[in-house]
Amino acid sequence: KRVDGAMTEFALVDTATALAAFSLVASVIVTIVSTIMLTRKLEWRALAGSLEVFLISIGSAEDARDIPEPSSSRTDKRPVAAKSTTAGRGSLCDVVGDGARRTVLLLTAHPDDECMFFAPTILTLLARQCQVGVLCLSDGNYDGLGEVRRVELRESCKRLGIRAERVRVGNLPDDPSVSYGAADVAKYVQAALDDWDASAVVTFDVRGVSGHRNHSSCFEAVVAMAQSGSFAAQGVTAWALHSLPLVQKYGGIAAAARLDVAAARRALLRLPSLAGSARPRRGLLVHAGEAEASRAVEAMYAHGSQLVWFRRIYLRLSVYMYTSVLFEISDTSR
């Protein structure tokens, strides 16, 4: 009986210990989740919770100025502080191009580039009453899924708010070992500029965010067109997405919250040795709002064939889902 009693007492103590351990683990998990949720709320608050755009003057005394939204396009009616009354007519189109021609051409290499790297820029342009046309140079046929990825691209663009007739896919290869010829890319770009009457081109920079040679080829071709004077003759400006350092790139919303105007300007001041073109004169810092970041994720989910595990992680950790730093590709012919 003493043995049975001891065993029963031991079992009760063991059960109590297990329950205590379980309660401790549950409390730790709840604390971690609550901390993460609170941190995300605070970080969204740091990002103002809505779209913000800052025009950065590089290499001058003027640091930056806010570009307020047109009142008709704002759902959040809180006042937007503007540091300058010369920020154009309240449209990002007036900054990146001719505001009277309200289409911006986004040049990408593969289906899914538009939402993985450029979603904050796209959604900001659309919110500021601009049109966006997407020119994707390949159909992403690296794994033989070209037709599937064409459909996915159109669905992704639809979710971002881009009209179907403003989505175009080229026939260049999806191959990380291939650099596109500048002349081949220029033909596609010029045709899209003519058909859509676009006043600006936005694309990758020389490092292409991920180092993909197809991405870099987009930049090299646009630089060649800018330096030839082709864009100046058409009243077109060209802009590139700045490739951030690895730690910053995968810092998620926390890195986006820390990427303020001063940090963006410091990054752009280091560009002359990286850009492969003349020193840029202007830059843009774009912060997405919480709703816009959610739309970017929703757009990526249209690319079902590409949603492998590491891209799902990318959606949570990539700063490009929340913010963009662009710089103007200078025209050395002027």
N, C-alpha and C positions, 0 to 999 in steps of 0.2 A: 504493500500500500504506500509505503514511504517512497518507493521507486516510482509508482504511478503518479503520486502527488508531485514529486519533483519534476517528472516529465511534463505534467500538465502545467506546472508553474513556469517551466522553461518555455513551453509552447506559447503561453500567454505573454511572457516577456519578449519572445521572439516576434510575435505578432505586433505587439506594441512598438517594438523597435522598427519593424518594417513600415508600420503606419506613420511613425514619426519621420522616417527617412523619406517616405513617399510625400508627406506633407511638406518637408523641406525642399525636395526637388520641385514640387509643384509651385511652391512659393517663389523659388528662384526663377522658374520659367515665366511665371506671371510677371515678376519684377522686370525681367529682361524684355519681354514683349511690351510691357507698359512703357519702359524707358525708350525702346525703339520708336513706339508710336508717338510719345511725347517729343522725342528728338525730331522726328519727321515733321510734326506740327510746328515746332519751333523753327526748323529749317525752312519750311514753306512760308512761315511768317517772315523769315529773313529775306525770302525771295518775293515778298509782298503778295504772294498767292495769286497773282495775275501777271499778264504779259508786261514785260518792261523792255525797253530798247534804249541804248545809249550810243550816241555818235561820238567816237573818239578821234580827236585830232592828234596825229602822231608827230612828235618832234616839234611841238609848239607850246606856247605858254598855256593855251586853252586846253584843259584836260578832257572834258566831255560835257555833253548836254543831253538831257532827256528828250525823247521824241514822243510827245503826247499822242494818244489815240484820237481819231476823230470822234466827236461826241456821239455821232449816230451809230458807231460800231461798238460802243462800250456797253457791257452788261453790268459792270461794277461802276456805280455812279460816284464813287469817292473821288475827290479832286486829285489830279495828277500834277505834281509839282514839276515845273519846267525851269531849268536853269538858264534857258535862253529862249527868247521869243523869235529867234531866227531859225528855228528847227524845221523849216519848210512849212507845208500846208497841212501838217498833221498826218502825213502819210509816209510810210517807209519807202514807198515808190519814189517819192521826191528826193530821197537820199541816195538809194541805190541806182536810180535811173531817172528818166524823164517822167515826171508825175502824170503828164498828159497821155503817155503810152503806158498803160497800167498792167503790163505783163512782164514778169521776171522769168527767165529761162533757167531751170535747174538742170545742170549737166552731171549725170552720174554714169557709172560703169555697169552696175548690176542691179537687177530687181532686189529690193530690200535696202539699198543704199539710202533711198529717199527717207525712210523712217528710222533707220539705225543711226544716221549721222545728221540729217538735215531737218528733222521734224520741227524743232523750235523755230527755225528760220521760215519754213513753209507756213506753219500755223500763224506766225506773227505777220507775215505778208498778207495772208488771207484775212486776218482780223483787221488789218489796216486797209482793207478794200482794194487790194491788188489781186491780180490774177497770177497763177503760177502754172507754167508749162514744164513738164518733166520730159527730158530727152535722155533715155537710158541707152547707152551705146551697145550693150549686148543683151541677150535674152537669158543669161545665166545658165547656159547649156553645158556647163562643166561636167555635170553628172548625168547628162542626157535628159534633163527635165525642162528644156527650153520652152515648150508649149505650155506646160503647167505654170512655169514662173511668169510667163506673159500674163496669164489670167490673174495670178496672184498680185502682180504689180498693179494692174488696173483696179482690183478690189482694194488694195492698200491705199492707192491714190483717192479712191472714192471715199474711204473712211477719213482721210485727211481733209477732204473737201475740194479736191482737184477734179475738174470736169474731164470726162472721158476723152473728149476730142483734144484735150491738152496733154495727152500722154502718148509718147512716141518711143518705139523700140528699134534700135539699130541692129546691124548684122555683124558687128565686130565680135571677136572671140572672147569668151570668159576663160581666161588663162593667166594665172599669176606670173608665168614666165614670159609673157608677151607684152611689149610696149606698143601701144597704138601709134600709127604714123600721124603726125600733126596735120598733114594735108587731108587724111581720111576723116579725122575728127572735125576739121574745119568745115568740110562739106556738109556734114550733118548739122553742125551748129548754125551755119549760115542759112541753110534751108529752114530751120526752125525759127530763126530770127525773122526771116522774111514772112513766113506763113503766119506767125503769131504777133508780128509787129512788136517784139520784145525790146525793152530799153535797157536790160541788164542781164548778165550771165552770172550765176553762182555755181561754184564747183569746188573740188578738193584743192588742197595746197600740194606742194611738191612731195610731201611725205604721205599724202593720201590717208591720213588718220591711222590706217593699219599697216602702211608700208606696201600695199598691193600695187603692183606695177600698172595695172589697168587704171587705178585711181590717179596715180601720178601722171599718167599720160593725158588725162583730162586737163590737168593744170598746165602741162607743157604746151598743149595745143592752144589753150586759151591765152597763155602768155605770148605765144607766137602771133596770134591774131591781134592782140593788143599792141605789141611792139611794131607790127607792120603798119599800124595806123588804120586798120580796117574798122575797128570799133569806133574810133574817134570820128571817122567819116560818117558813121551811121548814128551817132549820138548814143552809143552803147557804153555802159560801164561794166567792169568785170570785178567779181569778188571771189575770194577763196576762203574756205573753212580752215581755220588754224588748227594744226595737229598739236594737241596738248601733250605734255610729258606723261609717261605711263602711270605714275602714281596718281596724278590729277585726273587722268582719263578714266580710271576705275574707282574714283572717289565718290561716285554717285551724287545724290542730292546734297550731301555735306560739302563736297568739293564745289558744286555749283553755287551753294550759298556763300562760300568763301571767295568765289571768283567775282570780285567787284570791279569797278571801273579801273582803279589803280592797278590791280593785278593784271587785268587784261591789257592795259596800256604798257606795262612793263614787259609782258610777253611779246607784244607787237613791236616794241622797240628793238628786240633782238632779231627781228626778221631779215635784215639785209643780207646776212650770211646764209639764210635758209631759203628765201623765197624764190631765188632764181630769176628775179626780175628787178626792176628799179625799186628803190625804197618806197613802200606804200605811204600815202599821205593821210589816209583815213582808215578807221576801223569801226566795227559795230560789235557791241555786246548785247546779246539777246537772251533774256531769261524767260523761259516758259512758265506759265501758271500751272497749278495742280491739274486743272481740267485738261490743259493742252498735253501735259505729260501722259495723262491717262489715254488720250486719243492716240498718241504716238505708240504706246504699247498695243492698243487695239489694232492699229494699222499693221504693226509687225505680226500680229497673230493672223493676219490675212495671208502671210507667207508660211503656210502650214508645212510645206516641204523643207523649210529651213529651220524649223523650231527644234533643233537638237538641244541637248542639255546645256551646252556652254553659251548658246545664244539666249536661253532663258535667264541664265545668270547675268549676261550682258545687259539685259533689259533693266535689271535692278541696280547694277553697279556703274553703268556707263554715264559719264557726265553729259554726253551728247544727247541723252534723252531729255535733259533739263535745260541745257544752255548751249549757245553757239558764240564763238568769237570769230568774226569775219574780218578780213582786211582787203582793201581795194588793190587790185592789180594795176599798177601804174603803167601808163602809156608813155614809153620813152620817145615816141615820135613827136610829142608835143613839147 
